């Protein structure tokens, strides 16, 4: 960090000199126009240009064995336009793969297309997005997924189990959108200011979004277990423990998320306490599993593993809440 004293002119205006090396690197000279933005935390953001930001364009050469990854990376890095250009033709198989990939991301649309070229654009305006609402939407879906997944196991509801798997795609779409917005905010301080999020918020929200995406994945695994064990009888005691686990883990997730959004350390502590209860119930279930028939043990072991991961992921969200708000 470099410290500089403010100087006062005769008219009362305060002046401060710019670092010479920074000015040279950015071609700043007498008469250059600079942009200045004030942040809520008291910092000033000094830009080397006043020009409006231009939409980024990513050129993707075809054929490419990494084309799906390149589209994904372009979206997550905040590019507004992805142009796929081929020397000859884009094959029908790859064209369909590209379409399927585009559907995975909120806001992406194929705007132009011919035999050798595809133009994909993101139609979202980041500054108009309400990040808290997107996070809450991901929370609501992932929370309902793990509740319904365990319910499908206990009640042998195959329809409910299949619905859980279908909702995982929506959680993934929201997760990718959150990552895109947060990366754009980190690279563009003025966007972060408009979204009213600090650098620490960007980090915390990114970790929270990943935790909820993990909860969605584990819930899908639990739903798959429910389908596989549809004809396997479950002892009443095991069923009761699973129902109690369902309630407890739901409390962990709900309180942890509300604590993060509200920066409420008391609610975070309550989530941590519920997590301890879930760990106790998981140990009880683990001991009971050892006494079951060999047919049931693999199913219960998978359930224990995934429920434990969900509890840990929800607890990780609570751990992001600062001690002082």
Secondary structure as UniProt FT lines:
FT   STRAND          7..8
FT   TURN            10..11
FT   STRAND          14..15
FT   HELIX           20..25
FT   TURN            26..27
FT   TURN            30..31
FT   STRAND          35..38
FT   TURN            40..41
FT   STRAND          44..47
FT   STRAND          57..62
FT   TURN            65..66
FT   HELIX           67..76
FT   TURN            77..78
FT   STRAND          81..86
FT   HELIX           92..102
FT   TURN            103..104
FT   TURN            106..107
FT   STRAND          108..113
FT   STRAND          117..122
FT   HELIX           126..128
FT   HELIX           131..155
FT   HELIX           158..187
FT   HELIX           189..195
FT   HELIX           199..228
FT   TURN            229..231
FT   HELIX           236..262
FT   HELIX           265..289
FT   TURN            290..291
FT   HELIX           294..319
//
